[in-house]
Structure formats: C-alpha cells, structure tokens
Amino acid sequence: MTLEELKARHTAVLRAINKIENGAQEYRIGQRTVRYGDLATLYKQESDLSKEISRLERPRSTVAVLGRRR
C-alpha cells in the first residue's frame, strides 16, 4: 500500500471513529460496515495506520557524529 493510500485509509478510519463517537450506530468504509461494537477495532486500525505512516515518512537511516575523546 502506498503512503497516499495509507493516508486516505487513515482519514476514513478517523471519520468513522468520529461518527460513531458522536452517535452513529454504524459507518461504512468502502465495502465494509463498521458498527458501534467495533470501535475498539477502529482504534487499533487507526493506531496501526499511524505507525505505518510515520515509519514511511521518517528517514530510513540515522547518522551520528561523535566527538573525539582526549
């Protein structure tokens, strides 16, 4: 999945969480219908998507510059 696809899915999950938290009993994401009881699943998906997006957005390597000891 590309970064853009992950971001779009993340937005859809956040929208679904918002709708359910504000009184909707169910919400549709693509072909999938999410009901109030699945809110924990949505939180987990949101967390997983956030981690994956962060992983893809940050640089793959880190460079450390160490000073000389005397």
Helices and strands as residue ranges (DSSP letters): H 3-21, E 26-29, E 32-35, G 36-38, H 39-57
